[in-house]
Amino acid sequence: MDGGQARAAGPKRGRFANTGRRDPGRKPKARAGHAMKFICTFAMTPEMKGRDEAIARFKKTGGQPPKGAKLLGRWIAADFSGGTLLLEAAEPKVPTEFSLAWSDITALRIVPVIEDAELVDVLKRTGR
């Protein structure tokens, strides 16, 4: 800068300033109140060893999700063939981490879901 003057603090300037585009090198920040919900369904492996390992792991860990996820509910089938969890997380990588902790002994499927009020909003915005 001229004469050793420092530039006044202000908005950052750069290639993506004022373009409405996000800098691809910047990680998006989770916004408060914008956590996503994920349904996780799982099936127990049919052999006794898989079932016994799942029971032992559940007793040891409580089946809690990793940091960054909130367990909203869990239901186990009466015949112990599998179950369903409802997780809430700001980033999809968190349920993926949970999946990796259990996928060696259960068959998992994790899908993002929305509630009816959110669906109504989408339908309104899309004119359906």
Residue pairs with C-beta under 8 A, 6 or more apart in sequence:
1 7
11 17
14 23
15 23
16 22
16 23
22 28
30 90
30 91
34 90
35 70
35 88
35 89
35 90
36 88
36 89
36 90
36 92
36 112
37 72
37 86
37 87
37 88
37 112
37 113
37 114
37 115
38 86
38 87
38 88
38 89
38 92
38 95
38 110
38 111
38 112
38 113
39 84
39 85
39 86
39 110
39 111
39 113
40 84
40 85
40 86
40 87
40 95
40 98
40 99
40 108
40 109
40 110
41 82
41 83
41 84
41 85
41 108
41 109
42 82
42 83
42 84
42 85
42 102
42 106
42 107
42 108
42 109
43 81
43 82
43 106
43 107
44 50
44 51
44 54
44 80
44 81
44 82
44 105
44 106
45 51
45 54
45 105
45 106
45 107
50 105
50 106
51 80
53 105
54 102
54 105
54 106
57 63
57 102
57 105
61 101
63 71
63 74
64 71
65 71
65 85
65 87
65 89
65 94
65 95
65 98
66 94
66 97
66 98
66 101
67 94
68 89
68 90
68 91
68 94
69 87
69 88
69 89
69 94
69 95
69 98
70 87
70 88
70 89
71 85
71 86
71 87
72 86
72 87
72 88
73 85
73 86
74 83
74 84
74 85
74 86
75 83
75 84
75 85
76 82
76 83
77 83
82 106
82 107
87 94
87 95
87 98
87 110
89 95
92 112
95 110
96 110
98 110
99 108
99 110
102 108
114 122
